[in-house]
Amino acid sequence: STVLIEGVEELTPADGEIMADRIEAGTLLVACGIAGGEIELVGIRPEHLDPLVRHLCAMGMRISPTADGLWARCDRRLDAVDLRTMPHPGFPTDLMPPTVALMAVSAGRAFVAENVYDGRFLFVDELVRMGGELSTEDNFVIVSGVDRLSGAPVRASDVRAGAALVLAGLAADGETVVHEGEHIDRGYPDLAGQLRALGADVIRLP
């Protein structure tokens, strides 16, 4: 829990590689689960997504490591499973909102506990607006999956909530408009473009 740094006279040039964003990659995995189909994530280290992968596999997705990252496929409605966020290496709190959106259209009932931050369930009311069956109490939400959501105007209260609502729109009949989408840009350089590349009908409004 402590980092000790010994200063030097000067730094020297070096080459390095920036690792893929595990939250962005995890959001795209969840998008595959919510919309169905197949995806390959190139450049991600599978071990960085282990908690999410274990939960998605328990729900019924097929996920395998590849030479370059991860492959995933979802060809049926998934089964809801309970979830508890924890500090690393537990389930990431930043992947909880998208995963709750997935639970909202999964079969069965799930208990989701948020054990890292307060106030992370503001997006739940927006999922209810879309026809989801969710209720919150203290630090947990109970999700009862429905077959389909309904498109609606909703509001992104923060970056991960916004991503969750975009993903929910993939599983909704009709048009979903996510207002205050600038929050999403803070964590996803081009989420709409990535989803369009996968075949989704998503555009970023000016």
C-alpha positions in Angstrom: 0.0 0.0 0.0 3.1 2.3 0.0 5.2 3.5 -3.0 8.7 4.7 -2.1 10.4 6.9 -4.8 14.1 7.7 -4.7 14.9 10.8 -6.8 17.6 10.9 -9.4 19.5 13.7 -11.1 17.7 13.3 -14.4 15.4 11.0 -16.4 16.4 9.3 -19.6 14.2 8.5 -22.7 12.6 5.1 -22.8 9.9 3.3 -24.9 6.8 2.1 -23.2 3.4 0.7 -24.0 0.2 2.0 -22.6 -2.1 -0.8 -21.6 -5.7 -1.0 -22.9 -8.4 0.5 -20.7 -10.0 -2.4 -18.8 -13.2 -0.4 -18.1 -13.7 0.6 -21.8 -12.9 -3.0 -22.8 -15.3 -4.4 -20.1 -18.1 -2.1 -21.3 -17.8 -3.5 -24.8 -17.9 -7.0 -23.5 -21.1 -6.1 -21.6 -22.4 -4.6 -24.9 -22.0 -8.0 -26.5 -23.9 -9.6 -23.7 -26.8 -7.1 -23.9 -27.1 -7.0 -27.7 -25.9 -10.5 -28.6 -23.4 -11.5 -31.3 -19.6 -11.8 -31.3 -16.7 -9.5 -30.4 -13.0 -9.6 -30.3 -11.1 -7.2 -28.1 -7.5 -6.6 -29.3 -4.8 -5.4 -27.0 -6.6 -6.1 -23.7 -4.9 -8.3 -21.0 -7.4 -11.0 -20.1 -6.3 -11.0 -16.5 -7.3 -7.4 -16.1 -10.9 -8.4 -16.8 -11.0 -11.6 -14.8 -13.8 -10.6 -12.3 -16.1 -9.4 -15.1 -15.3 -12.4 -17.3 -16.1 -14.8 -14.5 -19.5 -13.1 -13.9 -20.4 -13.0 -17.6 -19.5 -16.6 -18.1 -21.7 -17.5 -15.1 -24.5 -15.6 -16.8 -24.0 -17.8 -20.0 -21.6 -15.9 -22.2 -18.7 -17.7 -24.0 -15.4 -15.9 -23.5 -11.9 -17.1 -24.4 -8.5 -15.5 -24.4 -6.8 -15.1 -27.8 -3.2 -14.3 -28.8 -4.1 -10.6 -28.9 -6.8 -10.2 -26.2 -10.3 -11.7 -25.7 -13.0 -13.2 -27.8 -16.6 -13.4 -26.7 -20.0 -14.6 -28.0 -23.5 -14.3 -26.7 -26.3 -16.2 -28.6 -29.0 -16.4 -26.0 -30.7 -14.4 -23.2 -28.3 -14.5 -20.2 -29.1 -15.4 -16.6 -28.9 -12.9 -13.9 -26.3 -13.5 -11.1 -25.6 -11.7 -7.9 -22.8 -9.2 -7.8 -20.7 -7.3 -5.2 -18.2 -4.6 -6.1 -14.9 -4.6 -4.3 -11.6 -2.8 -4.4 -9.0 -4.3 -6.8 -8.7 -7.2 -7.5 -12.5 -7.6 -6.9 -15.3 -6.6 -9.3 -14.7 -3.0 -10.5 -17.2 -0.5 -9.3 -16.9 1.3 -12.7 -18.2 -1.8 -14.5 -21.2 -2.1 -12.1 -23.6 0.3 -14.0 -23.2 -1.4 -17.4 -23.5 -4.8 -15.8 -26.7 -3.7 -14.0 -28.1 -2.6 -17.4 -27.3 -6.1 -18.6 -29.0 -7.7 -15.6 -32.1 -5.6 -16.4 -32.7 -7.7 -19.5 -31.4 -11.0 -18.2 -33.5 -13.9 -17.0 -34.2 -14.0 -13.3 -33.4 -11.8 -10.3 -30.1 -10.4 -9.1 -28.8 -8.7 -6.0 -26.1 -6.1 -6.7 -24.2 -4.5 -3.8 -22.0 -1.5 -4.2 -19.2 -1.6 -1.6 -16.8 1.0 -2.9 -18.6 4.4 -3.5 -21.8 6.0 -2.3 -24.3 7.5 -4.8 -23.7 5.2 -7.7 -27.3 4.2 -8.3 -28.6 7.4 -9.8 -28.9 5.7 -13.2 -31.3 3.1 -11.8 -34.3 5.5 -12.0 -33.4 6.0 -15.7 -33.5 2.3 -16.3 -36.9 2.1 -14.6 -38.0 4.9 -17.0 -37.1 2.5 -19.8 -39.2 -0.2 -18.3 -36.7 -2.0 -16.1 -37.8 -3.5 -12.8 -35.2 -2.4 -10.3 -35.3 -1.1 -6.7 -32.6 0.3 -4.5 -32.0 0.3 -0.8 -28.9 1.6 1.0 -25.9 0.2 -1.0 -27.7 -2.4 -3.1 -30.1 -2.7 -6.0 -32.4 -5.6 -6.7 -32.9 -6.3 -10.4 -35.7 -8.4 -11.9 -35.0 -9.0 -15.6 -37.5 -8.1 -18.3 -37.6 -9.3 -21.9 -37.1 -5.9 -23.4 -36.7 -2.3 -22.4 -38.4 0.6 -24.0 -36.7 3.6 -25.6 -37.0 6.8 -23.6 -35.2 10.1 -23.0 -32.8 9.6 -20.1 -30.1 11.5 -18.4 -26.4 10.5 -17.8 -25.5 11.5 -14.3 -21.9 10.5 -14.7 -19.6 8.7 -17.1 -20.3 5.1 -16.2 -24.1 5.8 -15.7 -24.1 7.3 -19.2 -22.4 4.2 -20.7 -24.9 2.0 -18.9 -27.8 3.9 -20.5 -26.3 3.7 -24.0 -26.0 -0.1 -23.6 -29.5 -0.3 -22.2 -30.6 1.5 -25.4 -29.2 -1.4 -27.4 -31.8 -3.7 -25.7 -34.7 -1.2 -26.0 -37.5 -1.0 -28.5 -37.7 2.3 -30.2 -35.3 5.3 -29.8 -33.3 6.1 -26.7 -31.8 9.6 -26.2 -29.1 9.9 -23.5 -28.9 13.6 -22.5 -25.8 15.1 -20.9 -23.7 12.7 -23.0 -20.6 14.8 -22.5 -20.1 12.8 -19.3 -19.6 9.7 -21.4 -16.8 11.3 -23.4 -14.7 11.6 -20.2 -14.2 7.8 -20.1 -14.9 6.7 -23.7 -13.2 8.6 -26.6 -15.8 7.3 -29.1 -18.2 4.9 -27.6 -20.8 5.6 -30.3 -18.3 4.9 -33.1 -17.1 1.6 -31.5 -20.7 0.4 -31.1 -21.5 1.4 -34.7 -18.4 -0.6 -35.8 -20.1 -3.6 -34.2 -23.4 -3.0 -36.1 -25.3 -0.9 -33.6 -27.5 2.1 -34.7 -25.9 4.7 -32.4 -25.0 8.3 -33.2 -23.4 11.0 -31.1 -25.6 14.1 -31.3 -23.8 17.5 -31.3 
